[in-house]
Amino acid sequence: MKKYVLTVSCKSTRGIVAAISGFLAEHGCNIVDSAQFDDLETGTFFMRVSFLSEEGADRAVLAQAFAPAAETFAMRWNVFDEQERMKVLLMVSRFGHCLNDLLYRWKIGALPIDIVGVVSNHFDYQKLVVNHDIPFHQIAVTKENKPQAEAQLLEIVERSGAELIVLARYMQVLSDRLCAKMSGRIINIHHSFLPSFKGANPYKQAYMRGVKLIGATAHYVTADLDEGPIIEQDTVRVTHAQSPDDYISLGRDVESQVLARAIHAHIHHRTFINGNKTVVFPPGPGAFASERMG
């Protein structure tokens, strides 16, 4: 039996769930897990259905058959084969904790993706990446060559077929053009403090102010720097007895975990962009075991 995921968003109205479940039943499919959310503020309905085709139907055949029902409700929808791994391009600068974490999870099978390459504006992690038999691309970025550097990046995206870009502590700002082209397909990670600290040595600033909570935020990238729709967040508590180095170590650990969870949500089609925020459905009882990592 083949396992698929159907994702749907549309204007909220009666009969959507009945239409979807009825369609699946009529086409020999059995629902394994289902989650839905009705945003009463915007009048938008979101649904994710994981199902088995007991007749072994092809994804394209099911998608074609579902199209008339989708048109009736003006749905934005897709059908995904759960066995197909998403192609992901990683980007990193000089902080390697998130890259190392993602490579390890990928290597042991806890992160079911195809890493099609790693792009960096430095050579620090070339050997690490090459030793994993992953293509490494160094693209130097300066104020003068930024358009050309981004053109190189887009060429790599097109050539590799990357469906998702992950900024694993990549410290360059992407252009509005690239953000628009890859809208909903670029995930970034950064630290979070209350109060907020920007500029050089944010962890030292947090230490000097006696911050008690260090956090991390993973979000989709938009033209508004670090203000895209949030996918995942977490915090870790620190005390007055800990040093600036402790702050950095704990911060890097929570960043790595939050980024990995955000990627898992995206690749399993559990995220929906809802204006300036997201709808993120939790893993269901039929989810891959690897989704329960973190």
PEQUIWO-V343665 format. One record per backbone hydrogen bond with DSSP energy under -1.0 kcal/mol. CO is the residue of the C=O (numbers start at 1). NH is the residue of the N-H. E is the energy in kcal/mol with one decimal. If there is no record, write none. Layout:
CO:NH:E
CO:NH:E
This chain:
2:53:-3.2
3:82:-2.0
4:51:-2.5
5:80:-3.0
6:49:-2.7
7:78:-1.6
8:47:-2.5
9:76:-3.0
10:45:-3.6
15:19:-2.2
16:20:-2.3
17:21:-2.8
18:22:-2.4
19:23:-2.1
20:24:-2.3
21:25:-2.3
22:26:-2.4
23:27:-1.3
24:29:-2.8
25:28:-1.4
28:54:-2.0
30:52:-2.8
33:50:-3.3
35:48:-2.7
37:46:-2.8
39:43:-2.1
39:44:-1.1
43:12:-2.9
44:39:-3.0
45:10:-1.9
46:37:-2.5
47:8:-2.7
48:35:-2.4
49:6:-3.1
50:32:-3.0
50:33:-1.9
51:4:-2.9
52:30:-2.7
53:2:-1.1
53:56:-1.7
58:62:-2.2
59:63:-2.7
60:64:-2.3
61:65:-2.0
62:66:-2.0
63:67:-1.2
66:70:-2.2
67:71:-2.4
68:72:-1.7
69:73:-1.1
70:75:-2.5
76:9:-1.8
78:7:-2.4
80:5:-2.4
81:84:-1.6
86:114:-2.7
87:163:-2.6
87:164:-1.4
88:116:-2.2
89:166:-2.7
90:119:-2.9
91:168:-2.0
96:100:-2.9
97:101:-2.0
98:102:-2.5
99:103:-2.6
100:104:-2.1
101:105:-2.5
102:106:-2.5
103:107:-2.4
104:108:-2.1
105:110:-2.1
105:111:-1.3
111:113:-2.1
114:88:-3.0
117:90:-2.3
118:137:-2.8
119:92:-2.2
120:139:-2.9
123:126:-1.7
125:129:-2.3
126:130:-2.8
127:131:-2.4
129:132:-1.2
129:134:-1.5
130:133:-2.1
135:118:-2.2
137:120:-2.4
145:149:-2.8
146:150:-2.4
147:151:-1.8
148:152:-1.9
149:153:-1.9
150:154:-2.7
151:155:-1.8
152:156:-1.9
153:157:-2.4
154:158:-2.5
155:159:-2.7
156:160:-2.5
157:161:-1.2
157:162:-1.3
164:89:-2.8
165:187:-2.6
166:91:-2.4
166:168:-1.3
167:169:-1.9
169:93:-1.5
175:179:-2.3
176:180:-2.3
177:181:-2.3
178:182:-2.4
180:183:-1.2
182:185:-2.7
185:165:-2.8
186:221:-2.3
187:167:-3.2
188:219:-2.0
190:217:-2.7
192:215:-2.5
201:205:-2.1
202:206:-2.3
203:207:-2.3
204:208:-2.5
205:209:-1.3
206:211:-2.5
207:210:-1.2
212:238:-2.4
214:236:-2.7
215:192:-2.5
216:234:-1.5
217:190:-1.8
218:231:-2.9
218:232:-1.6
219:188:-2.8
224:227:-2.1
229:220:-2.6
232:218:-2.8
234:216:-2.0
236:214:-2.8
239:242:-1.4
243:247:-2.0
244:248:-2.1
245:249:-2.5
246:250:-2.8
247:251:-2.4
248:252:-2.5
249:253:-1.7
250:254:-2.2
251:255:-2.2
252:256:-2.1
253:257:-2.0
254:258:-2.4
255:259:-2.5
256:260:-2.1
257:261:-2.2
258:262:-2.2
259:263:-2.4
260:264:-2.2
261:265:-2.2
262:266:-2.1
263:267:-3.0
264:268:-1.6
265:270:-2.9
266:269:-1.9
270:281:-2.6
272:279:-2.9
274:277:-1.3
277:274:-3.3
279:272:-2.3
284:287:-1.8
288:291:-1.6
289:292:-1.7
290:293:-1.0
